[in-house]
Amino acid sequence: MAGRLEGKVAIVTGAGASGPGMGNGKACAIHYAREGAKVFALDISAKALAETEAFIKSENNTVIGALCDVTDSNAIARMVDACLAAFGRVDVLHNNVGLLDIDGPVALPEATWDRVIDTNVKSMFLTCKHVLPVMERQRKGAIVNISSVAAIRAWGTPALAYNTSKAAILQLTRSVALEYARKGIRANVILPGVIDTPLINEPLKADHTPEEIERVRAERHNMIPLGRMGDPFEIAKAAAFLASDDASYITGAELIVDGGLTSNCIPSW
């Protein structure tokens, strides 16, 4: 049976995991391919990108990987041209790239603020800037942006740049959705909760023992009403739905995927 993305071409940014294991971007690239899409996978890490490509090809699905700094407008323009040369169109733009920094306004270095905002927000502006004209010519396309529940809830951690960037993604998505709705282009945003990925696990290794890491992981599981952290493929399945024609009447929407976390009283973590 054909997948819900059969015949579509999907650009996935941040398609490599930020450490050992499965990240959201990697899972989305893999799942899009499983659903029938031809995936044009982007990452800034050659090693991470190669791992995602190998995984997708091992399942006999179609992928082309490209190194790309998504904060560089010229690099993105070249990437879009390369995707068009390879596949002839762009049906889905999936923006996944993101950095996490936990600093408040006084401790936060200005350079770190710039790096987080550029990576998390400017990258989505630039990919939209270069992909939207292609989708407009096609009279059809779907954009899926990855934000975070940190965009709508305070967590008790002073992650000023991260929280600000994730909130900005919501309005960026709404703005694109409204401007392009009459042109056959949809834009939606996913707000993941606590997902079990290298992005949140790898920083623990610097100053925690294995026993302490397991305790922190247990605490994260216990804070979720469903009793566990999310799996990256649960984000991927939500993204594939929004990218597909099954979501043809959904645009400008914010889909929370958090195991009930934001419906509950939010503890610090």
CORNOR-V229412 format. One record per pair of residues at least 4 apart in sequence whose ideal C-beta (glycine too) atoms are under 7 Angstrom apart, sorted by the first residue. I is the first residue (numbers start at 1). GAP is how many residues later the second one is. If there is no record, write none. Layout:
i = <I	I>
gap = <GAP	GAP>
//
This chain:
i = <2	2	3	3	3	4	4	4	4	5	5	5	5	5	5	5	5	6	7	8	8	8	9	9	9	9	9	9	9	9	10	10	10	10	10	10	10	10	11	11	11	11	11	11	11	11	12	12	12	12	12	12	12	12	12	13	13	13	13	13	13	13	13	14	14	14	14	14	15	15	15	15	15	15	15	15	16	16	16	16	16	16	16	16	17	17	17	17	17	17	18	18	18	18	19	19	19	20	21	22	22	22	22	23	23	23	23	23	24	24	24	24	24	24	24	24	25	25	26	26	27	27	27	27	27	28	28	28	28	28	28	29	29	29	29	29	30	30	30	31	31	31	31	31	32	32	32	33	33	33	33	33	33	34	34	35	37	38	38	39	39	39	40	40	40	40	40	41	41	41	41	41	42	42	42	42	43	43	43	44	44	44	45	46	46	47	48	49	49	49	50	50	51	52	52	53	53	53	54	56	56	57	64	66	66	68	68	68	69	70	70	70	70	70	71	71	71	71	72	73	73	74	75	76	76	76	76	77	77	78	79	80	80	80	80	80	81	82	83	83	84	84	89	90	90	90	90	91	91	92	92	92	93	93	93	94	94	94	95	95	95	95	95	96	97	97	98	98	98	99	99	99	99	100	100	100	101	101	101	101	101	102	102	102	103	103	103	103	103	104	104	104	105	108	108	108	108	110	111	112	112	113	113	114	115	116	116	116	116	117	117	117	117	118	119	120	120	121	121	121	121	121	122	123	124	124	124	124	125	125	126	127	128	128	128	131	132	132	132	133	134	135	135	135	136	136	139	139	140	141	142	142	142	143	143	143	144	144	144	144	144	145	145	145	146	146	147	147	147	147	147	147	147	148	148	148	149	149	149	149	149	149	149	149	150	150	150	150	150	151	151	151	151	151	152	152	153	153	155	155	155	156	157	159	160	161	162	163	164	165	168	169	169	170	170	170	171	172	173	173	173	173	173	174	174	175	176	176	177	177	177	177	177	178	180	180	181	186	186	187	187	188	188	188	188	188	189	190	190	190	190	190	191	191	191	191	192	192	192	192	193	193	193	193	193	193	194	194	194	194	194	195	195	195	195	196	196	196	197	197	198	204	204	204	208	208	208	210	211	212	213	214	215	216	217	218	219	219	220	220	221	221	221	223	223	224	224	224	224	224	225	225	225	225	225	226	226	228	230	230	230	230	232	233	234	234	235	235	236	237	238	238	238	239	240	241	241	242	242	242	256	258	260>
gap = <4	34	31	32	33	31	236	240	242	5	27	30	31	32	235	238	239	30	29	29	83	84	28	29	31	74	78	80	81	82	22	27	29	30	81	82	84	233	29	31	72	79	81	82	83	120	13	16	17	20	27	29	30	82	84	29	57	81	82	83	84	110	114	11	29	82	83	84	10	11	14	26	27	28	34	37	9	10	27	29	32	33	35	36	4	5	6	9	31	181	5	180	181	184	179	182	183	178	177	4	5	175	210	4	174	175	176	209	4	72	122	168	171	173	208	211	4	71	4	26	4	205	206	208	209	4	66	68	207	208	211	4	10	12	23	27	4	25	26	4	202	205	206	209	5	7	208	4	6	23	28	29	30	25	27	205	55	24	49	17	23	24	24	26	43	46	47	8	11	12	22	24	24	26	28	37	5	6	24	23	24	25	4	4	21	4	4	4	16	18	4	15	4	4	13	4	10	12	4	5	7	6	22	13	16	7	8	11	6	6	27	53	56	57	47	48	51	52	4	4	53	4	4	4	50	51	54	4	53	4	4	4	10	50	51	54	4	4	4	7	4	50	49	41	44	45	51	50	51	50	52	151	34	38	50	50	145	149	28	29	32	50	51	50	22	26	21	22	48	16	17	20	21	59	62	99	11	15	58	60	61	55	56	57	4	5	9	55	57	4	54	56	55	4	5	52	53	4	4	4	49	4	48	4	4	4	45	46	49	4	5	44	48	4	4	45	46	4	44	47	48	51	4	4	4	21	45	48	4	47	4	4	4	15	48	4	4	48	53	4	4	5	6	50	47	49	44	45	44	44	44	100	101	33	43	44	44	46	95	98	99	24	28	44	44	46	4	19	22	23	42	43	44	18	43	44	4	42	43	44	107	109	112	113	5	9	12	13	16	15	16	18	19	40	39	110	109	113	111	113	114	112	111	4	4	4	4	4	4	4	4	4	20	4	19	84	4	4	4	14	15	16	79	4	78	4	4	11	4	9	10	74	75	74	5	7	70	64	65	64	65	54	62	63	65	67	65	45	48	49	65	67	63	64	65	66	38	43	65	66	37	64	65	66	68	69	26	30	35	36	67	34	35	37	40	33	34	35	4	35	4	4	9	12	4	5	8	4	4	4	4	4	4	4	4	4	4	50	9	49	6	7	8	44	46	4	5	35	36	37	34	35	36	38	39	33	34	31	4	5	27	29	4	4	4	23	4	22	4	4	4	17	19	4	4	5	6	5	8	13	6	4	4>
//
